[in-house]
Amino acid sequence: MRRFRWPAAALLLVAILIGGFVMVGGDPPRAPAPPTGPRVLVAMGDSTISGESAGDYEPGTDGDDGNWCHRSTKASIHHTALRAVAETINLACSGAPSAQVGLGETQQYTEGSQARRLGIIARGKRVVAILLSVGANDDPGFARVLDACVQAWFDEDKPGCAEANRDEWPRRVDAMVPKVLAAIDDIREVMRDAGYQPTDYHLVLQSYAAPIGPDALASLRNLNGCPFREDDLRWVRETAVPLMTEGVRRVARESGVRFLDLSRAAIGREACSSDDPSREWFSRLSVRWADLRDEARSTHALQESFHPNAAGHAAFGRCLGEFLATTDRAAACLPGATGDLHAATSLGP
């Protein structure tokens, strides 16, 4: 069979057309430099910064068409009080694993990659800092563990969640680390493609505060507040959260991002730590009774339980703002003489 030969000009035209189709259908070209638009802060990650339990959820994130991301207008990213920032943007989604924060195809409550959305924002606005809290919904499955603790309270014949998770917990935290590192790599990739150098923005990795502790009032260790066994309350605050914090700290050290330690931020302010719930920074067992009457919403009626409430988000946000105003690589949010949180400098992540 005779081979058909394309003229050189035709080949050049085809190459240009194919290149054009690839450009249209693929990722946008790398930007030469960050935009000079308004300065913004961006939050990414899971429920601890989405605003779960803080109320006043952004439209479309309170169960609409399956979206339960629960992004609150009272989330910590909106409380930094940094005057040089024009806007704060929340991309976090309740229950998000590291894979949904990164560039993969994983969805959380109908929403795709948070990193891709960050890339769009970074091309139109000047992102000066990114707050990230993620990892608890990977191998640790922290929300499921707390649920198991509650289930153990109902049945004294079953082992408590401390006993059931104690041996496996370190391994699960270890398995979390590379997944969070991968999400950070993806965040840096989209920022690089948007024209940013590493020195053009701050990337802060935040650890988790303990929502419950052994100081919970005995009168509230029931369905009116915190149905947990005492040994499980102690394990959560003294073992589970510290080990998870060390895992997150390891991520910060290996990736070179800034680190904000919240592990001790809420001691004395956990759920059920006071007769007055307004003094607490975490929600107690919370039931949205109206949702229980709606079949489509009933499975999420307890979703707000044991998360930072509006007061907690305000306190954590102010500490974040104080940290961002420094050049410190790492700090811990600790209460001062008045009980307010301050970013206490630590030697490093």
Disulfide bonds with the S-S distance in Angstrom:
Cys69-Cys93 1.98
Cys149-Cys161 1.77
Cys226-Cys272 2.04
Cys319-Cys333 2.04
